[in-house]
Amino acid sequence: QVQLVESGGGLVQAGGSLRLSCAASGSIFSISTMGWYRQAPGKQREWVADISSGANTNYADSVKGRFTISRDNAKNTVYLQMNSLKPDDTAVYYCNAAALPLNRRFWGQGTQVTVSS
């Protein structure tokens, strides 16, 4: 089992920045890829970014160039630095981890990000 706890959400004006953190505990030795998803009101959950155990990163087109995902393996923590935030970025952001050997997915409880115009 893997437990994920997000933090760092909040209210920010358009153009501002926030940094989300996700701390993993439990069977952390099994974690491979970690990532972030988000879900806006009335919309489906969507993938935002992910980072492999080897630090290879991928981003959704909507956040590319504005968001940066990083990972501190010593702290078992993944971060999402969000810059140039837009009202469309308003959502609950969820941390996700894939655990080997079957790539079972684990989710955090989510953290609210609200961007005002």
C-alpha positions in Angstrom: 0.0 0.0 0.0 1.0 3.6 -0.7 -0.4 6.6 1.0 -0.2 10.0 -0.6 -0.8 13.4 1.1 -1.0 16.6 -1.0 -0.5 20.1 0.3 0.1 23.6 -1.1 -3.2 24.4 -2.7 -5.0 27.7 -2.1 -6.4 30.9 -3.7 -4.2 32.9 -6.0 -4.8 35.7 -8.6 -4.3 35.0 -12.3 -0.7 35.2 -13.2 0.4 34.1 -9.8 2.2 30.9 -8.7 1.7 28.0 -6.3 3.7 24.9 -5.5 2.0 21.7 -4.7 3.7 18.9 -2.7 2.8 15.2 -2.4 4.4 13.1 0.3 4.4 9.4 -0.2 4.6 6.8 2.6 4.1 3.1 3.0 5.5 0.8 0.3 7.5 3.6 -1.3 10.1 1.2 -2.6 7.5 0.0 -5.2 6.7 3.4 -6.6 7.7 4.0 -10.2 5.9 6.9 -11.9 4.3 9.7 -10.0 2.1 12.4 -11.4 -0.6 15.0 -11.0 -4.2 15.1 -12.2 -6.9 17.7 -11.8 -10.6 17.8 -11.8 -12.6 21.0 -12.4 -16.2 21.3 -11.4 -18.5 19.5 -13.8 -15.5 18.0 -15.7 -13.7 14.7 -15.9 -10.4 14.2 -14.1 -7.5 15.0 -16.5 -3.9 14.2 -16.5 -1.5 17.2 -15.9 2.0 15.9 -15.6 4.1 12.9 -14.6 7.6 12.0 -13.7 9.3 8.6 -13.9 11.7 7.2 -11.3 14.5 8.2 -13.7 13.2 11.8 -13.7 11.7 11.8 -17.2 8.8 14.2 -17.3 5.7 14.6 -19.4 3.2 17.5 -19.5 -0.3 18.1 -20.8 -0.3 20.7 -23.6 -2.4 23.0 -21.5 0.3 23.4 -18.8 3.5 22.9 -20.8 5.8 25.9 -20.2 4.0 27.0 -17.1 4.1 24.0 -14.8 7.1 22.0 -13.6 7.0 18.6 -12.0 9.9 17.4 -9.9 10.7 14.7 -7.5 12.9 14.3 -4.4 13.4 10.6 -3.9 15.2 11.1 -0.6 12.0 12.8 0.8 9.6 10.6 -1.1 7.9 13.7 -2.4 6.8 15.0 -5.7 6.2 18.7 -6.4 4.2 20.6 -9.0 5.4 24.2 -9.5 2.6 26.2 -11.1 3.4 29.5 -12.7 1.4 32.0 -14.8 -1.8 30.5 -13.4 -5.0 31.0 -15.2 -8.6 30.8 -14.0 -8.9 27.7 -16.2 -6.4 26.0 -13.9 -8.9 26.1 -11.1 -9.5 22.5 -9.9 -8.9 19.9 -7.3 -5.4 18.6 -7.9 -4.7 14.9 -7.1 -1.4 13.2 -6.7 -1.0 9.8 -8.2 1.6 7.0 -7.9 2.0 3.8 -9.8 3.4 0.9 -7.8 5.3 -2.0 -9.2 5.1 -4.8 -10.1 1.5 -4.4 -11.5 1.4 -0.6 -11.8 -1.4 -0.4 -9.3 -2.5 3.2 -9.0 -2.8 5.1 -5.7 -4.4 8.5 -5.2 -4.1 11.3 -2.7 -7.1 13.1 -1.2 -6.7 16.1 -3.4 -6.0 19.8 -2.8 -8.0 22.7 -4.1 -6.4 25.3 -6.3 -8.5 28.4 -7.1 -7.3 31.1 -9.5 -9.2 34.3 -9.5 -9.4 36.6 -12.5 
